[in-house]
């Protein structure tokens, strides 16, 4: 085999470091075509994008051939530039190589230069004893051969020169291979690293959780594999400077394959779970790139909403990895416990012909034109199985509840752990089996490694349980609450009452786990057996963890006549329940059962705070949102092709995609940049800065591309520093993740829900409305015709002149030009004797944003309170969301890449600016109408904006 050492940087069109530059016409290498190929075929890994090799360079049999470096680079570059965007290649010409040749590229970071390495295999000489490890050792031997100069290295193992399987990735470079691993030995896991001796060469796959560049020559990578993490160390020398620069451009959460040497760190690595070992990285292969991350798993937890909206990313966090192992453990213990005690697992239908428990809490479905329902529980089917003499049954399966409850403890679909059994003497036999199951769960979970991982995100207190579980009668629990001073009715307990009772039980019995027995009959379903000693109570129970319910159960009625009487008493019909009643007509044995919620067990035991965290992909009343309303202007849809010379009008883009800030782009001072998709970005040049405001006007799926192209235009074509303001959470995440920009929030989009607007609830508004009426002021919607404009314009000019006389600067984003884009405006006026006293202009925004109170103008001489009454009238005439636009926040909140002294300085500066300019006045006015703040962000490049440059923001708003 002939191997030619080629500096990879040069092969990619990058300038060679001086140590690699070759004077003269090139260098020589010896080739030999009589080499024997490797004897074992290598199967490409299905997990990693692979390339078919390009044709080998020609070789002359039994003779030396001179190969210039120019020809090597030319052929290698040609193989790269011909790659299609899908990273796949057509079948190559195999004239000069075995039919089943595969290629491996390893970027070696040791002192010698990076090289191209080849590993060949031939199906003609395949040997069972030839392993992939041996095949890869050939590759390593070639790669590790002496490389003290740019002279060719003679190796007669294989023949041919293999071009690089490497393609450009933005400004970085990606190594992809069809032979894995590139180092000898099997692929390890991070979990195994502690068991290996220091000095071992290891290869493993992991995600880059974060990078910490310490200096130009030292970089730390925190590498994560499920619940395990280890620190990787990259050090720079003369041969790998470009490589380290490339690695630093790889986004967090990208999947990589690492090869390196285990080493004991100088001190324990606190950020890694494997703190006593680190990996000196020798090669990095990018398996798959992560893009457009909405948040970082390395930072403190995001809000519930943001985490659930990016659930895949959220689930990668080690605490979630551990959490769902615990969840799996709970269901496994449930199965094992019941199977060991003679229970049979069953699977019951989830489509039922009748609403079995309460008609208001079921999901109706169209069953081939007939009415059916999703099962609220497997209750009826479990009882039918008992009547069929199954004796003891259980099920783990989905449960559907159509309860419109948006609380921390309710889901519309959850996993039920159900059991049913015939009883010998008493329904407490069921409690005994549940008790065995739950105590085994407690013992297992609280001795597991996963618990400590979960507690890094969800700290939880000590969980106490007793060998003899307290079974407390309902009326005793009721009395404990009343003795505590709570006025509790004699019926089912409210959630706060349950939580308080849990605290009282812990104080009295020293346990977080207990049973509440014999519930009132009016709080139980129709099939629950009553207590024969007092029919006011039932033979039923609930089980609680930390004062919150996880289980309901009890004895069932097995007499068919009693069942029918209870069905009638509950106001239900027997339609659709014929099979159920037939089971009892055939003579069912006495039986009892229970249903537990898997999510609740996990959530309350571990103190997660919300059952949604314990559900892989939760379903609640707000899940499965309806599709966004159609675009008001379908012809201005940026996802459809547009001619470059006729992009959609800006006014229509605002109505399709815009928020309040975008409406200011219609002012003369804004320049509008247009994207090839028809998207738009508005910006103003201010000294060396391009001041951009608001999200791009396009479909949200296009944000990343449009932002990327616009920043290139501003920085490369215009040579300006971009400064992006008043953007959504989504846009600031793109800027932070892709461009490493800093972000902070000191402004809010102040919105109200017009559907909930009630003028009677606004303090003092009724009195002002009466005053306005007494003064003879007319409040109404007007048409902006020439006659009205002629009356309004003088009032507007008078208003402007009055504001010019005010002391200090006026803070604003937009000019007062109410008559532009009348197609998307609504006008409201307060008039007296033909004089316009106040005017409100609403601007149409994207359907998801509704309307903006674009201007609320209280002209000189207006009746006191007229503007508030007029704004209230305008809100009463629209539906959905209405925004007043951006207003100041109470405090500055650091966002991405802002912390420490910088954050403290900015916060202090912000407070002084807000106070000096009186920026809270607008916010105070808007709060009268119930406006709530939605954070919007200011974003800027890390090294392009100094602290003093932030004064340009104020200058931009005050000019």
Long-range contacts (C-beta under 8 A, 24 or more apart in sequence): 1-35, 1-118, 1-120, 1-142, 1-155, 1-156, 1-157, 1-158, 1-159, 1-160, 2-29, 2-30, 2-31, 2-32, 2-35, 2-59, 2-152, 2-154, 2-155, 2-156, 2-158, 2-159, 2-160, 2-161, 3-115, 3-116, 3-117, 3-118, 3-142, 3-145, 3-152, 3-153, 3-155, 3-161, 4-29, 4-67, 4-72, 4-116, 4-152, 4-153, 4-161, 5-113, 5-115, 5-116, 5-147, 5-150, 5-152, 5-153, 6-69, 6-72, 6-73, 6-76, 6-115, 6-116, 7-113, 7-114, 8-107, 8-113, 8-114, 8-115, 8-116, 8-164, 8-166, 8-173, 8-242, 9-114, 9-242, 10-73, 11-73, 11-76, 11-77, 11-80, 11-116, 11-164, 11-166, 12-77, 12-80, 12-166, 12-168, 12-173, 13-77, 14-242, 17-238, 17-241, 19-238, 20-113, 20-150, 22-69, 22-150, 25-68, 25-70, 26-66, 26-67, 26-68, 26-69, 26-70, 26-71, 27-68, 27-69, 27-150, 27-151, 27-152, 28-64, 28-66, 28-67, 28-151, 28-152, 29-65, 29-67, 29-151, 29-152, 29-153, 29-154, 30-64, 30-65, 30-152, 30-154, 31-59, 31-60, 31-64, 31-65, 31-67, 31-159, 32-59, 32-62, 32-156, 32-159, 33-59, 33-60, 33-61, 33-62, 33-96, 33-159, 34-61, 34-62, 34-156, 34-159, 35-156, 35-157, 35-158, 35-159, 36-125, 36-157, 36-158, 37-98, 37-101, 37-120, 37-121, 37-122, 37-125, 37-158, 38-119, 38-120, 38-121, 38-122, 38-130, 38-135, 38-138, 38-158, 39-121, 39-122, 39-125, 39-126, 39-127, 39-130, 40-121, 40-126, 40-127, 40-130, 40-131, 40-132, 40-134, 40-135, 41-100, 41-121, 41-122, 41-123, 41-126, 42-102, 42-119, 42-121, 42-132, 42-135, 42-178, 42-179, 44-102, 44-178, 44-179, 45-178, 45-180, 47-287, 48-176, 48-177, 48-178, 48-180, 48-257, 48-285, 48-287, 49-87, 49-176, 49-288, 50-102, 50-165, 50-176, 50-177, 50-178, 51-83, 51-87, 51-88, 51-89, 51-103, 51-165, 51-176, 51-178, 52-89, 52-90, 52-91, 52-92, 53-92, 53-97, 53-101, 53-102, 53-103, 53-162, 53-163, 53-165, 54-78, 54-79, 54-82, 54-89, 54-92, 54-162, 54-163, 55-92, 55-93, 55-94, 55-95, 55-96, 55-97, 56-96, 56-97, 56-159, 56-160, 56-161, 56-162, 57-96, 57-160, 57-161, 58-96, 59-96, 59-159, 59-160, 67-152, 67-161, 69-150, 72-161, 75-161, 75-163, 76-116, 76-163, 76-164, 78-163, 79-163, 79-164, 80-163, 80-164, 80-166, 80-167, 80-168, 83-167, 87-167, 87-176, 96-159, 96-160, 97-159, 97-160, 98-122, 98-124, 99-123, 101-160, 101-162, 102-178, 102-179, 103-162, 103-165, 103-177, 103-178, 103-179, 104-136, 104-139, 104-165, 104-177, 104-178, 104-179, 104-182, 105-164, 105-165, 105-166, 105-175, 105-176, 105-177, 106-139, 106-143, 106-175, 106-177, 106-182, 106-259, 106-283, 106-285, 107-175, 107-243, 107-283, 107-284, 107-285, 108-143, 108-240, 108-282, 108-283, 109-234, 109-237, 109-239, 109-240, 109-243, 109-244, 109-281, 109-282, 109-283, 110-239, 110-240, 110-282, 111-237, 111-238, 111-239, 112-147, 112-239, 113-147, 113-239, 114-239, 114-240, 114-243, 115-143, 115-147, 116-161, 116-162, 116-163, 116-164, 117-142, 117-143, 117-162, 117-182, 118-142, 118-158, 118-160, 118-161, 118-162, 119-158, 119-179, 120-158, 120-160, 132-179, 133-184, 133-185, 133-186, 135-179, 136-179, 136-181, 136-182, 136-183, 136-184, 137-184, 139-179, 139-182, 140-182, 140-183, 140-184, 169-286, 169-289, 170-249, 171-249, 172-245, 172-246, 172-249, 172-250, 173-246, 174-286, 174-289, 175-283, 175-284, 175-285, 175-286, 176-285, 176-286, 176-287, 177-285, 180-257, 180-285, 181-257, 181-259, 182-257, 182-259, 182-283, 182-285, 183-259, 183-282, 183-283, 187-257, 189-225, 189-228, 190-223, 190-224, 190-225, 190-228, 190-229, 190-230, 190-274, 191-225, 191-228, 193-230, 193-262, 193-274, 193-277, 193-279, 194-274, 194-276, 194-277, 196-262, 197-262, 198-262, 198-263, 198-264, 198-277, 199-261, 199-262, 199-263, 200-261, 200-262, 201-259, 201-260, 201-261, 201-262, 202-259, 202-260, 202-261, 202-262, 202-279, 203-257, 203-258, 203-259, 204-257, 204-258, 205-255, 205-256, 205-257, 205-258, 205-287, 206-230, 206-255, 206-256, 206-258, 207-252, 207-253, 207-254, 207-255, 207-256, 207-290, 207-316, 208-250, 208-251, 208-252, 208-253, 208-254, 208-256, 209-252, 209-253, 209-297, 209-298, 210-252, 210-296, 210-298, 211-247, 211-248, 211-250, 211-252, 213-248, 217-244, 219-244, 219-247, 219-248, 221-247, 221-281, 222-271, 222-272, 222-298, 223-256, 223-258, 223-279, 224-316, 224-318, 226-318, 226-321, 227-273, 227-318, 227-321, 227-322, 227-325, 227-449, 227-450, 227-453, 228-273, 228-274, 228-318, 229-271, 229-272, 229-273, 229-274, 229-318, 230-269, 230-272, 230-273, 230-274, 230-277, 230-278, 230-279, 231-265, 231-269, 231-271, 231-272, 231-278, 231-279, 232-258, 232-260, 232-278, 232-279, 232-281, 233-263, 233-278, 233-279, 233-280, 233-281, 234-281, 235-280, 243-284, 247-284, 250-284, 250-286, 250-289, 251-289, 251-290, 251-291, 251-293, 251-737, 251-738, 252-290, 252-293, 252-296, 252-297, 252-298, 252-737, 253-290, 253-293, 253-297, 253-313, 253-316, 254-286, 254-287, 254-288, 254-289, 254-290, 255-286, 255-287, 255-288, 255-290, 256-284, 256-285, 256-286, 256-287, 257-284, 257-285, 257-287, 258-283, 258-284, 258-285, 259-283, 273-318, 273-453, 291-704, 291-738, 292-704, 292-733, 292-734, 292-737, 292-738, 293-733, 293-737, 294-730, 294-733, 294-737, 295-733, 296-737, 296-896, 301-457, 304-610, 304-612, 304-613, 306-729, 308-612, 308-618, 311-616, 311-617, 315-616, 317-457, 318-453, 318-456, 319-453, 319-454, 319-456, 319-457, 319-458, 320-457, 321-453, 322-449, 322-450, 322-451, 322-453, 322-454, 323-450, 323-454, 323-602, 323-606, 323-608, 323-613, 323-614, 324-616, 325-450, 326-445, 326-448, 326-450, 326-451, 326-454, 326-602, 326-606, 327-598, 327-599, 327-602, 327-614, 329-441, 329-444, 329-445, 329-448, 329-450, 330-441, 330-445, 330-598, 330-601, 330-602, 331-396, 331-415, 331-417, 331-598, 333-437, 333-440, 333-441, 333-444, 334-394, 334-396, 334-417, 334-437, 334-596, 335-394, 335-396, 337-433, 337-436, 337-437, 337-440, 338-392, 338-394, 338-419, 338-433, 338-437, 341-392, 341-433, 341-436, 342-391, 342-392, 343-392, 343-393, 343-394, 343-419, 343-421, 344-390, 344-391, 344-392, 344-393, 344-394, 345-393, 345-394, 345-395, 345-396, 346-378, 346-381, 346-382, 346-385, 346-390, 346-393, 346-394, 346-395, 347-395, 347-397, 348-375, 348-378, 348-381, 348-382, 348-395, 348-397, 349-375, 349-381, 350-374, 350-375, 350-397, 350-398, 350-400, 351-375, 352-380, 352-576, 353-576, 353-577, 354-575, 354-576, 354-577, 355-572, 355-576, 356-380, 356-577, 356-580, 357-525, 357-526, 358-525, 359-572, 360-402, 361-401, 361-402, 361-403, 362-400, 362-402, 363-400, 363-402, 363-412, 374-400, 375-399, 375-400, 376-400, 376-401, 377-416, 377-418, 377-595, 378-416, 378-418, 378-595, 379-418, 379-525, 379-527, 379-593, 379-595, 380-577, 380-580, 382-418, 382-419, 382-420, 382-593, 383-420, 383-527, 383-556, 383-580, 383-583, 383-588, 383-591, 383-593, 384-579, 384-580, 384-583, 385-420, 386-420, 386-421, 386-422, 386-588, 386-589, 386-591, 387-583, 387-584, 387-586, 387-587, 387-588, 387-589, 388-583, 389-589, 391-421, 391-422, 392-419, 392-420, 392-421, 392-422, 393-419, 393-420, 393-421, 394-418, 394-419, 394-420, 395-419, 396-598, 399-595, 399-597, 403-621, 404-621, 405-621, 406-620, 406-621, 406-622, 407-495, 408-609, 408-610, 408-611, 408-612, 409-495, 409-548, 409-600, 409-603, 409-611, 410-611, 410-620, 411-599, 411-611, 411-612, 411-615, 411-618, 411-619, 411-620, 412-619, 412-620, 412-621, 412-623, 413-619, 414-597, 414-598, 414-599, 414-600, 414-611, 414-615, 415-597, 415-598, 415-599, 415-615, 416-595, 416-596, 416-597, 416-598, 417-595, 417-596, 417-597, 417-598, 417-601, 418-593, 418-594, 418-595, 418-596, 419-593, 419-594, 420-556, 420-591, 420-592, 420-593, 421-591, 421-592, 421-593, 422-589, 422-590, 422-591, 423-555, 423-590, 423-591, 423-592, 427-529, 427-539, 427-540, 427-541, 427-553, 427-554, 427-555, 427-592, 428-471, 429-592, 430-553, 430-592, 430-593, 430-594, 431-471, 431-515, 431-541, 431-543, 431-553, 431-594, 434-543, 434-551, 434-553, 434-594, 434-596, 435-469, 438-513, 438-543, 438-601, 439-465, 439-469, 441-601, 441-605, 442-513, 442-605, 445-605, 445-606, 451-606, 454-606, 458-606, 458-607, 458-608, 458-609, 458-613, 459-607, 460-606, 460-607, 461-607, 463-512, 463-513, 463-546, 463-605, 464-506, 464-510, 464-511, 464-512, 464-513, 465-511, 465-512, 465-513, 466-509, 466-510, 466-511, 466-513, 469-511, 469-513, 469-514, 469-515, 470-505, 470-509, 470-511, 470-514, 470-515, 471-514, 471-515, 471-517, 471-541, 472-505, 472-514, 472-515, 472-516, 472-517, 473-516, 473-517, 473-518, 474-516, 474-517, 474-518, 474-519, 474-520, 474-537, 475-518, 477-501, 477-505, 477-516, 480-504, 480-505, 480-508, 490-520, 491-520, 491-522, 491-523, 492-519, 492-520, 492-523, 495-548, 498-544, 498-547, 498-548, 498-549, 499-547, 499-548, 500-547, 501-544, 501-547, 502-544, 502-546, 502-547, 502-548, 503-547, 505-544, 505-547, 506-547, 512-545, 512-546, 512-547, 513-543, 513-544, 513-545, 514-543, 514-544, 515-541, 515-542, 515-543, 515-544, 516-541, 516-542, 516-543, 516-544, 517-541, 519-554, 524-554, 526-563, 526-566, 526-567, 526-569, 526-570, 526-572, 527-556, 527-557, 527-563, 527-566, 528-554, 528-555, 528-556, 528-557, 529-554, 529-555, 529-556, 529-557, 539-592, 541-594, 543-594, 543-596, 545-600, 545-601, 545-604, 545-605, 546-604, 546-605, 546-607, 548-600, 548-604, 549-600, 550-596, 550-597, 550-600, 550-601, 550-604, 551-594, 551-595, 551-596, 551-597, 552-594, 552-595, 553-592, 553-593, 553-594, 553-595, 554-592, 554-593, 554-594, 555-590, 555-591, 555-592, 556-591, 556-592, 556-593, 558-584, 558-588, 558-589, 558-590, 558-591, 559-584, 560-584, 560-585, 628-847, 628-848, 629-847, 629-848, 630-847, 631-656, 631-847, 632-656, 632-844, 632-847, 636-678, 637-699, 638-675, 638-677, 638-678, 638-679, 638-697, 638-698, 638-699, 638-702, 639-677, 639-699, 639-701, 639-702, 642-677, 642-678, 644-676, 647-674, 647-678, 647-680, 648-678, 650-680, 650-697, 651-821, 651-823, 651-824, 653-678, 653-679, 653-680, 653-697, 653-698, 654-697, 654-821, 654-824, 654-843, 654-844, 654-845, 654-846, 655-824, 655-844, 655-845, 655-846, 656-697, 656-846, 657-695, 657-697, 657-698, 657-699, 657-846, 658-694, 658-697, 658-845, 658-846, 658-849, 659-694, 659-695, 659-728, 659-749, 659-845, 659-846, 659-849, 659-852, 659-883, 660-749, 660-843, 660-845, 660-849, 660-852, 660-854, 660-883, 660-884, 660-885, 660-886, 661-693, 661-694, 661-695, 661-726, 661-813, 661-885, 661-886, 661-936, 662-694, 662-695, 662-697, 662-845, 663-814, 663-843, 663-845, 663-852, 663-854, 664-693, 664-694, 664-813, 664-814, 665-693, 665-694, 665-697, 666-817, 666-820, 666-821, 667-814, 667-815, 667-817, 668-815, 669-815, 673-710, 673-713, 675-706, 675-709, 675-710, 676-709, 677-702, 677-705, 677-706, 679-706, 681-706, 681-710, 683-714, 684-956, 685-718, 685-720, 686-952, 686-955, 686-956, 687-952, 688-720, 688-721, 689-720, 689-721, 689-722, 689-723, 689-945, 689-949, 689-952, 690-714, 690-718, 690-720, 690-721, 690-722, 690-723, 691-723, 691-725, 691-952, 691-953, 691-956, 692-722, 692-723, 692-724, 692-725, 693-724, 693-725, 693-726, 693-813, 694-725, 694-726, 694-727, 695-727, 695-728, 695-730, 695-731, 696-731, 700-730, 703-730, 703-731, 703-734, 704-734, 704-738, 707-731, 707-734, 707-735, 707-738, 708-738, 711-739, 721-941, 721-944, 721-945, 722-940, 722-941, 722-944, 723-938, 723-939, 723-940, 723-945, 723-952, 723-953, 724-938, 724-939, 724-940, 725-938, 725-939, 725-953, 726-813, 726-886, 726-936, 726-937, 726-938, 727-936, 727-937, 727-938, 727-939, 728-936, 728-937, 729-935, 729-937, 731-937, 731-939, 732-895, 732-896, 732-937, 732-939, 733-896, 735-939, 736-895, 736-896, 736-897, 736-939, 737-896, 739-941, 740-897, 740-941, 740-942, 741-896, 741-897, 741-939, 741-940, 741-941, 741-942, 742-895, 742-896, 742-897, 742-898, 742-939, 742-940, 742-941, 742-942, 742-945, 743-895, 743-896, 743-897, 743-898, 743-937, 743-938, 743-939, 743-940, 744-892, 744-893, 744-894, 744-895, 744-898, 744-903, 744-906, 744-937, 744-938, 745-889, 745-892, 745-893, 745-895, 745-935, 745-936, 745-937, 745-938, 746-888, 746-889, 746-891, 746-892, 746-893, 746-910, 746-938, 747-886, 747-887, 747-888, 747-889, 747-935, 747-936, 747-937, 747-938, 748-886, 748-887, 748-888, 748-889, 748-923, 748-933, 748-934, 748-935, 748-936, 749-883, 749-885, 749-886, 749-933, 749-934, 749-935, 749-936, 750-883, 750-884, 750-885, 750-886, 750-887, 750-923, 750-926, 750-931, 750-932, 750-933, 750-934, 751-881, 751-882, 751-883, 751-884, 751-931, 751-932, 751-934, 752-875, 752-881, 752-882, 752-883, 752-884, 752-929, 752-930, 752-931, 752-932, 753-880, 753-881, 753-882, 753-930, 754-850, 754-851, 754-875, 754-876, 754-878, 754-879, 754-880, 754-881, 754-882, 755-879, 755-880, 756-930, 757-872, 757-875, 757-876, 757-929, 757-930, 759-872, 759-876, 761-930, 762-868, 762-872, 762-928, 762-929, 762-930, 763-928, 765-865, 765-868, 765-869, 765-872, 765-928, 767-865, 768-864, 768-865, 768-866, 768-868, 768-869, 769-865, 769-869, 769-872, 771-863, 771-864, 771-865, 772-830, 772-863, 772-865, 772-866, 772-869, 775-832, 775-863, 776-832, 776-833, 777-830, 777-831, 777-832, 777-837, 777-863, 777-866, 778-830, 778-831, 778-832, 779-828, 779-829, 779-830, 779-866, 779-869, 779-870, 779-873, 780-828, 780-829, 780-831, 780-873, 781-826, 781-827, 781-828, 781-829, 781-874, 781-877, 782-827, 782-828, 782-829, 783-827, 784-818, 784-819, 784-822, 784-825, 784-827, 788-827, 788-829, 788-836, 789-819, 791-834, 791-835, 791-836, 792-818, 792-829, 792-836, 792-839, 795-835, 795-836, 795-837, 795-839, 795-857, 795-859, 795-860, 796-839, 796-857, 796-859, 798-859, 798-860, 799-857, 799-858, 799-859, 799-860, 802-860, 808-917, 808-918, 809-917, 809-958, 810-958, 811-917, 811-919, 811-954, 811-957, 811-958, 812-957, 812-958, 813-885, 813-886, 813-957, 814-854, 816-855, 816-857, 818-854, 818-855, 825-854, 826-851, 826-874, 826-877, 826-878, 828-870, 828-873, 828-874, 828-877, 829-870, 830-862, 830-863, 830-866, 830-867, 830-869, 830-870, 832-863, 837-861, 837-862, 837-863, 837-866, 838-862, 838-866, 838-867, 838-870, 839-870, 840-867, 840-870, 840-871, 840-874, 842-874, 842-878, 842-882, 845-883, 848-881, 849-881, 849-883, 850-878, 850-879, 850-880, 850-881, 850-882, 850-883, 851-878, 851-880, 851-881, 851-882, 851-883, 852-882, 852-883, 852-884, 852-885, 853-882, 853-883, 853-884, 853-885, 854-885, 856-884, 868-928, 871-929, 872-929, 875-929, 884-922, 884-926, 884-929, 884-931, 886-936, 887-919, 887-922, 887-923, 887-926, 887-931, 887-933, 888-914, 888-919, 888-920, 888-922, 888-923, 889-933, 889-935, 893-935, 895-937, 895-939, 897-942, 902-947, 905-947, 906-947, 906-950, 909-947, 909-950, 913-954, 917-954, 917-958
